[in-house]
C-alpha cells in the first residue's frame, strides 16, 4: 500500500491563493490548476478564510451582501462588471457570426 505524501504550504502562499481567488473571475478549478494545488484544497482555504471573517460561503462567495464592507462590495461589483463586459463582447461576436451565417444562407437559397 502506498502512502500519499502531503504537501505543506506556508501561510503567505495560502493567503495569496485566497486573495487571487477573490480577485479573479476565473473558476476555482482553473485557478487551482494554475497554482498547482488541488481544487478541494483551495476551496478549503477559501472557506476557512471566510469562516475566520465570520461569513458563510456555501452556495455563494458572500452569503450576505448587506454584511460586506465597502471595499468588498467594490471588489465584488468590479468583478461582476468585468464578467458582464466579457459576456457582452462574446454575445456581440456571436451576433456578428449569426448575421454572416444568415446572409450566407439567404444567398444560397436564392
VMD Tcl script that builds the backbone (N, CA, C; Angstrom):
set m [mol new atoms 330]
animate dup $m
set s [atomselect $m all]
$s set {name element resname resid chain x y z} {
  {N N UNK 1 A 0.841 -1.184 0.000}
  {CA C UNK 1 A 0.000 0.000 0.000}
  {C C UNK 1 A 0.881 1.241 0.000}
  {N N UNK 2 A 0.542 2.174 -0.816}
  {CA C UNK 2 A 1.337 3.384 -0.960}
  {C C UNK 2 A 0.736 4.504 -0.122}
  {N N UNK 3 A 1.575 5.207 0.577}
  {CA C UNK 3 A 1.132 6.327 1.398}
  {C C UNK 3 A 1.386 7.617 0.625}
  {N N UNK 4 A 0.355 8.416 0.526}
  {CA C UNK 4 A 0.471 9.668 -0.230}
  {C C UNK 4 A 1.292 10.678 0.567}
  {N N UNK 5 A 2.139 11.391 -0.130}
  {CA C UNK 5 A 2.906 12.458 0.505}
  {C C UNK 5 A 2.049 13.704 0.593}
  {N N UNK 6 A 1.969 14.282 1.762}
  {CA C UNK 6 A 1.205 15.510 1.937}
  {C C UNK 6 A 2.116 16.693 1.703}
  {N N UNK 7 A 1.665 17.567 0.845}
  {CA C UNK 7 A 2.422 18.799 0.622}
  {C C UNK 7 A 1.991 19.809 1.663}
  {N N UNK 8 A 2.921 20.588 2.104}
  {CA C UNK 8 A 2.585 21.650 3.053}
  {C C UNK 8 A 2.876 22.987 2.388}
  {N N UNK 9 A 2.028 23.954 2.684}
  {CA C UNK 9 A 2.155 25.280 2.091}
  {C C UNK 9 A 2.256 26.289 3.227}
  {N N UNK 10 A 3.104 27.278 3.046}
  {CA C UNK 10 A 3.215 28.281 4.105}
  {C C UNK 10 A 2.021 29.236 4.072}
  {N N UNK 11 A 1.828 29.912 5.159}
  {CA C UNK 11 A 0.659 30.770 5.343}
  {C C UNK 11 A 0.561 31.860 4.269}
  {N N UNK 12 A 1.677 32.481 3.920}
  {CA C UNK 12 A 1.628 33.568 2.934}
  {C C UNK 12 A 1.175 33.054 1.570}
  {N N UNK 13 A 1.612 31.836 1.200}
  {CA C UNK 13 A 1.174 31.255 -0.072}
  {C C UNK 13 A -0.328 31.022 -0.058}
  {N N UNK 14 A -0.842 30.465 1.048}
  {CA C UNK 14 A -2.286 30.216 1.148}
  {C C UNK 14 A -3.069 31.525 1.073}
  {N N UNK 15 A -2.588 32.555 1.767}
  {CA C UNK 15 A -3.273 33.852 1.745}
  {C C UNK 15 A -3.260 34.454 0.350}
  {N N UNK 16 A -2.133 34.317 -0.347}
  {CA C UNK 16 A -2.043 34.827 -1.719}
  {C C UNK 16 A -2.999 34.082 -2.649}
  {N N UNK 17 A -3.127 32.773 -2.451}
  {CA C UNK 17 A -4.044 31.975 -3.277}
  {C C UNK 17 A -5.489 32.406 -3.055}
  {N N UNK 18 A -5.866 32.592 -1.806}
  {CA C UNK 18 A -7.234 33.012 -1.489}
  {C C UNK 18 A -7.489 34.407 -2.036}
  {N N UNK 19 A -6.508 35.281 -1.914}
  {CA C UNK 19 A -6.645 36.639 -2.445}
  {C C UNK 19 A -6.837 36.609 -3.957}
  {N N UNK 20 A -6.066 35.776 -4.638}
  {CA C UNK 20 A -6.201 35.641 -6.085}
  {C C UNK 20 A -7.583 35.111 -6.453}
  {N N UNK 21 A -8.070 34.140 -5.691}
  {CA C UNK 21 A -9.393 33.583 -5.948}
  {C C UNK 21 A -10.466 34.650 -5.797}
  {N N UNK 22 A -10.337 35.490 -4.793}
  {CA C UNK 22 A -11.324 36.558 -4.579}
  {C C UNK 22 A -11.299 37.576 -5.706}
  {N N UNK 23 A -10.121 37.944 -6.167}
  {CA C UNK 23 A -9.991 38.980 -7.197}
  {C C UNK 23 A -10.351 38.478 -8.579}
  {N N UNK 24 A -10.136 37.207 -8.811}
  {CA C UNK 24 A -10.304 36.661 -10.154}
  {C C UNK 24 A -11.754 36.296 -10.442}
  {N N UNK 25 A -12.067 36.284 -11.714}
  {CA C UNK 25 A -13.389 35.845 -12.132}
  {C C UNK 25 A -13.308 34.466 -12.787}
  {N N UNK 26 A -12.110 33.881 -12.772}
  {CA C UNK 26 A -11.934 32.540 -13.337}
  {C C UNK 26 A -12.445 31.486 -12.364}
  {N N UNK 27 A -12.825 30.328 -12.862}
  {CA C UNK 27 A -13.316 29.261 -11.986}
  {C C UNK 27 A -12.244 28.787 -11.004}
  {N N UNK 28 A -12.689 28.332 -9.860}
  {CA C UNK 28 A -11.787 27.856 -8.818}
  {C C UNK 28 A -10.874 26.753 -9.343}
  {N N UNK 29 A -11.413 25.828 -10.118}
  {CA C UNK 29 A -10.617 24.709 -10.624}
  {C C UNK 29 A -9.466 25.180 -11.517}
  {N N UNK 30 A -9.717 26.193 -12.320}
  {CA C UNK 30 A -8.680 26.725 -13.212}
  {C C UNK 30 A -7.584 27.406 -12.399}
  {N N UNK 31 A -7.990 28.194 -11.410}
  {CA C UNK 31 A -7.006 28.870 -10.568}
  {C C UNK 31 A -6.173 27.849 -9.809}
  {N N UNK 32 A -6.827 26.811 -9.272}
  {CA C UNK 32 A -6.109 25.777 -8.524}
  {C C UNK 32 A -5.087 25.080 -9.421}
  {N N UNK 33 A -5.479 24.773 -10.649}
  {CA C UNK 33 A -4.559 24.115 -11.572}
  {C C UNK 33 A -3.370 25.024 -11.881}
  {N N UNK 34 A -3.636 26.303 -12.108}
  {CA C UNK 34 A -2.555 27.244 -12.392}
  {C C UNK 34 A -1.582 27.361 -11.219}
  {N N UNK 35 A -2.111 27.269 -10.011}
  {CA C UNK 35 A -1.278 27.397 -8.814}
  {C C UNK 35 A -0.616 26.081 -8.415}
  {N N UNK 36 A -1.078 24.979 -8.998}
  {CA C UNK 36 A -0.502 23.680 -8.669}
  {C C UNK 36 A -1.011 23.096 -7.361}
  {N N UNK 37 A -2.233 23.457 -6.992}
  {CA C UNK 37 A -2.844 22.895 -5.786}
  {C C UNK 37 A -4.145 22.213 -6.176}
  {N N UNK 38 A -4.619 21.367 -5.291}
  {CA C UNK 38 A -5.879 20.674 -5.527}
  {C C UNK 38 A -7.041 21.655 -5.396}
  {N N UNK 39 A -8.067 21.534 -6.251}
  {CA C UNK 39 A -9.236 22.412 -6.117}
  {C C UNK 39 A -9.896 22.310 -4.742}
  {N N UNK 40 A -9.933 21.090 -4.187}
  {CA C UNK 40 A -10.545 20.937 -2.863}
  {C C UNK 40 A -9.707 21.636 -1.790}
  {N N UNK 41 A -8.397 21.657 -1.951}
  {CA C UNK 41 A -7.528 22.357 -1.006}
  {C C UNK 41 A -7.769 23.853 -1.085}
  {N N UNK 42 A -7.837 24.385 -2.296}
  {CA C UNK 42 A -8.079 25.815 -2.466}
  {C C UNK 42 A -9.447 26.200 -1.919}
  {N N UNK 43 A -10.454 25.369 -2.161}
  {CA C UNK 43 A -11.792 25.635 -1.629}
  {C C UNK 43 A -11.764 25.636 -0.101}
  {N N UNK 44 A -11.048 24.687 0.486}
  {CA C UNK 44 A -10.930 24.611 1.937}
  {C C UNK 44 A -10.273 25.872 2.486}
  {N N UNK 45 A -9.192 26.333 1.864}
  {CA C UNK 45 A -8.522 27.559 2.306}
  {C C UNK 45 A -9.464 28.747 2.230}
  {N N UNK 46 A -10.210 28.825 1.134}
  {CA C UNK 46 A -11.139 29.941 0.948}
  {C C UNK 46 A -12.229 29.921 2.014}
  {N N UNK 47 A -12.835 28.759 2.229}
  {CA C UNK 47 A -13.906 28.649 3.216}
  {C C UNK 47 A -13.389 28.910 4.623}
  {N N UNK 48 A -12.175 28.449 4.923}
  {CA C UNK 48 A -11.591 28.703 6.234}
  {C C UNK 48 A -11.340 30.197 6.423}
  {N N UNK 49 A -10.886 30.867 5.373}
  {CA C UNK 49 A -10.647 32.308 5.446}
  {C C UNK 49 A -11.949 33.071 5.667}
  {N N UNK 50 A -12.990 32.664 4.956}
  {CA C UNK 50 A -14.281 33.329 5.120}
  {C C UNK 50 A -14.873 33.043 6.497}
  {N N UNK 51 A -14.703 31.822 7.000}
  {CA C UNK 51 A -15.208 31.485 8.328}
  {C C UNK 51 A -14.481 32.301 9.396}
  {N N UNK 52 A -13.193 32.525 9.167}
  {CA C UNK 52 A -12.409 33.329 10.105}
  {C C UNK 52 A -12.951 34.761 10.161}
  {N N UNK 53 A -13.501 35.221 9.039}
  {CA C UNK 53 A -14.072 36.565 8.979}
  {C C UNK 53 A -15.537 36.582 9.393}
  {N N UNK 54 A -16.073 35.409 9.741}
  {CA C UNK 54 A -17.453 35.338 10.207}
  {C C UNK 54 A -18.484 35.321 9.106}
  {N N UNK 55 A -18.099 34.902 7.908}
  {CA C UNK 55 A -19.026 34.879 6.777}
  {C C UNK 55 A -19.262 33.453 6.335}
  {N N UNK 56 A -20.484 33.166 5.899}
  {CA C UNK 56 A -20.815 31.855 5.365}
  {C C UNK 56 A -20.516 31.850 3.878}
  {N N UNK 57 A -20.116 30.677 3.384}
  {CA C UNK 57 A -19.675 30.600 1.999}
  {C C UNK 57 A -20.534 29.697 1.141}
  {N N UNK 58 A -21.125 28.680 1.667}
  {CA C UNK 58 A -21.828 27.675 0.872}
  {C C UNK 58 A -22.827 28.307 -0.084}
  {N N UNK 59 A -22.701 27.967 -1.367}
  {CA C UNK 59 A -23.657 28.420 -2.367}
  {C C UNK 59 A -23.336 29.753 -3.006}
  {N N UNK 60 A -22.526 30.557 -2.375}
  {CA C UNK 60 A -22.179 31.858 -2.946}
  {C C UNK 60 A -20.889 32.342 -2.319}
  {N N UNK 61 A -20.224 33.244 -3.015}
  {CA C UNK 61 A -18.985 33.781 -2.466}
  {C C UNK 61 A -19.237 34.566 -1.199}
  {N N UNK 62 A -20.260 35.384 -1.179}
  {CA C UNK 62 A -20.633 36.118 0.026}
  {C C UNK 62 A -22.103 35.837 0.296}
  {N N UNK 63 A -22.392 35.236 1.427}
  {CA C UNK 63 A -23.757 34.832 1.713}
  {C C UNK 63 A -24.661 36.024 1.973}
  {N N UNK 64 A -24.143 37.095 2.563}
  {CA C UNK 64 A -24.960 38.237 2.936}
  {C C UNK 64 A -24.320 39.527 2.416}
  {N N UNK 65 A -24.717 40.005 1.221}
  {CA C UNK 65 A -24.114 41.217 0.672}
  {C C UNK 65 A -24.280 42.441 1.571}
  {N N UNK 66 A -25.311 42.461 2.398}
  {CA C UNK 66 A -25.509 43.609 3.281}
  {C C UNK 66 A -24.435 43.674 4.356}
  {N N UNK 67 A -23.820 42.535 4.679}
  {CA C UNK 67 A -22.818 42.495 5.736}
  {C C UNK 67 A -21.401 42.752 5.219}
  {N N UNK 68 A -21.237 42.890 3.906}
  {CA C UNK 68 A -19.897 43.081 3.382}
  {C C UNK 68 A -19.446 44.525 3.547}
  {N N UNK 69 A -18.136 44.700 3.650}
  {CA C UNK 69 A -17.590 46.043 3.800}
  {C C UNK 69 A -17.640 46.763 2.453}
  {N N UNK 70 A -17.422 48.054 2.481}
  {CA C UNK 70 A -17.466 48.816 1.234}
  {C C UNK 70 A -16.366 48.361 0.272}
  {N N UNK 71 A -15.208 47.990 0.820}
  {CA C UNK 71 A -14.109 47.513 -0.022}
  {C C UNK 71 A -14.487 46.193 -0.698}
  {N N UNK 72 A -15.105 45.287 0.057}
  {CA C UNK 72 A -15.542 44.017 -0.510}
  {C C UNK 72 A -16.638 44.230 -1.546}
  {N N UNK 73 A -17.527 45.173 -1.278}
  {CA C UNK 73 A -18.614 45.464 -2.209}
  {C C UNK 73 A -18.067 45.997 -3.526}
  {N N UNK 74 A -17.099 46.923 -3.445}
  {CA C UNK 74 A -16.482 47.473 -4.653}
  {C C UNK 74 A -15.795 46.365 -5.435}
  {N N UNK 75 A -15.056 45.507 -4.734}
  {CA C UNK 75 A -14.368 44.403 -5.402}
  {C C UNK 75 A -15.366 43.470 -6.078}
  {N N UNK 76 A -16.454 43.124 -5.370}
  {CA C UNK 76 A -17.480 42.247 -5.932}
  {C C UNK 76 A -18.121 42.880 -7.159}
  {N N UNK 77 A -18.435 44.169 -7.078}
  {CA C UNK 77 A -19.081 44.836 -8.205}
  {C C UNK 77 A -18.137 44.991 -9.393}
  {N N UNK 78 A -16.857 45.270 -9.128}
  {CA C UNK 78 A -15.890 45.366 -10.225}
  {C C UNK 78 A -15.753 44.022 -10.937}
  {N N UNK 79 A -15.723 42.947 -10.169}
  {CA C UNK 79 A -15.632 41.616 -10.752}
  {C C UNK 79 A -16.862 41.317 -11.589}
  {N N UNK 80 A -18.019 41.684 -11.061}
  {CA C UNK 80 A -19.272 41.455 -11.784}
  {C C UNK 80 A -19.314 42.267 -13.077}
  {N N UNK 81 A -18.891 43.511 -13.034}
  {CA C UNK 81 A -18.872 44.357 -14.234}
  {C C UNK 81 A -17.927 43.771 -15.271}
  {N N UNK 82 A -16.754 43.313 -14.838}
  {CA C UNK 82 A -15.794 42.724 -15.773}
  {C C UNK 82 A -16.384 41.482 -16.437}
  {N N UNK 83 A -17.054 40.648 -15.650}
  {CA C UNK 83 A -17.672 39.444 -16.216}
  {C C UNK 83 A -18.774 39.800 -17.199}
  {N N UNK 84 A -19.575 40.804 -16.876}
  {CA C UNK 84 A -20.652 41.223 -17.776}
  {C C UNK 84 A -20.101 41.831 -19.060}
  {N N UNK 85 A -19.013 42.562 -18.951}
  {CA C UNK 85 A -18.393 43.129 -20.163}
  {C C UNK 85 A -17.873 42.024 -21.074}
  {N N UNK 86 A -17.230 41.011 -20.478}
  {CA C UNK 86 A -16.747 39.884 -21.279}
  {C C UNK 86 A -17.915 39.162 -21.945}
  {N N UNK 87 A -18.965 38.934 -21.184}
  {CA C UNK 87 A -20.136 38.266 -21.736}
  {C C UNK 87 A -20.746 39.096 -22.868}
  {N N UNK 88 A -20.797 40.405 -22.706}
  {CA C UNK 88 A -21.323 41.294 -23.736}
  {C C UNK 88 A -20.492 41.189 -25.009}
  {N N UNK 89 A -19.177 41.169 -24.887}
  {CA C UNK 89 A -18.312 41.047 -26.058}
  {C C UNK 89 A -18.531 39.705 -26.759}
  {N N UNK 90 A -18.684 38.636 -25.969}
  {CA C UNK 90 A -18.939 37.325 -26.564}
  {C C UNK 90 A -20.271 37.314 -27.312}
  {N N UNK 91 A -21.285 37.937 -26.729}
  {CA C UNK 91 A -22.595 37.987 -27.381}
  {C C UNK 91 A -22.540 38.817 -28.660}
  {N N UNK 92 A -21.781 39.910 -28.653}
  {CA C UNK 92 A -21.617 40.711 -29.870}
  {C C UNK 92 A -20.962 39.887 -30.969}
  {N N UNK 93 A -19.945 39.113 -30.596}
  {CA C UNK 93 A -19.264 38.262 -31.569}
  {C C UNK 93 A -20.222 37.197 -32.103}
  {N N UNK 94 A -20.983 36.562 -31.202}
  {CA C UNK 94 A -21.971 35.562 -31.627}
  {C C UNK 94 A -22.976 36.173 -32.599}
  {N N UNK 95 A -23.431 37.360 -32.283}
  {CA C UNK 95 A -24.418 38.034 -33.136}
  {C C UNK 95 A -23.835 38.326 -34.521}
  {N N UNK 96 A -22.597 38.786 -34.562}
  {CA C UNK 96 A -21.956 39.072 -35.848}
  {C C UNK 96 A -21.816 37.800 -36.680}
  {N N UNK 97 A -21.446 36.707 -36.026}
  {CA C UNK 97 A -21.308 35.428 -36.732}
  {C C UNK 97 A -22.660 34.974 -37.270}
  {N N UNK 98 A -23.694 35.100 -36.457}
  {CA C UNK 98 A -25.027 34.697 -36.909}
  {C C UNK 98 A -25.530 35.562 -38.060}
  {N N UNK 99 A -25.218 36.851 -38.029}
  {CA C UNK 99 A -25.604 37.725 -39.147}
  {C C UNK 99 A -24.947 37.264 -40.445}
  {N N UNK 100 A -23.645 36.952 -40.359}
  {CA C UNK 100 A -22.929 36.492 -41.547}
  {C C UNK 100 A -23.485 35.167 -42.040}
  {N N UNK 101 A -23.797 34.283 -41.110}
  {CA C UNK 101 A -24.349 32.977 -41.494}
  {C C UNK 101 A -25.722 33.150 -42.137}
  {N N UNK 102 A -26.543 34.027 -41.595}
  {CA C UNK 102 A -27.875 34.273 -42.155}
  {C C UNK 102 A -27.755 34.836 -43.569}
  {N N UNK 103 A -26.818 35.760 -43.776}
  {CA C UNK 103 A -26.619 36.337 -45.106}
  {C C UNK 103 A -26.136 35.259 -46.084}
  {N N UNK 104 A -25.244 34.393 -45.629}
  {CA C UNK 104 A -24.724 33.324 -46.479}
  {C C UNK 104 A -25.845 32.377 -46.893}
  {N N UNK 105 A -26.648 31.949 -45.939}
  {CA C UNK 105 A -27.718 31.009 -46.247}
  {C C UNK 105 A -28.838 31.672 -47.072}
  {N N UNK 106 A -29.028 32.970 -46.898}
  {CA C UNK 106 A -30.028 33.681 -47.710}
  {C C UNK 106 A -29.587 33.698 -49.174}
  {N N UNK 107 A -28.287 33.898 -49.402}
  {CA C UNK 107 A -27.776 33.886 -50.767}
  {C C UNK 107 A -27.875 32.488 -51.374}
  {N N UNK 108 A -27.608 31.464 -50.564}
  {CA C UNK 108 A -27.646 30.085 -51.049}
  {C C UNK 108 A -29.044 29.666 -51.457}
  {N N UNK 109 A -30.035 30.137 -50.751}
  {CA C UNK 109 A -31.407 29.682 -51.023}
  {C C UNK 109 A -31.986 30.361 -52.249}
  {N N UNK 110 A -31.359 31.400 -52.746}
  {CA C UNK 110 A -31.875 32.103 -53.941}
  {C C UNK 110 A -31.574 31.390 -55.200}
}
mol reanalyze $m
mol bondsrecalc $m
mol representation Tube
mol addrep $m
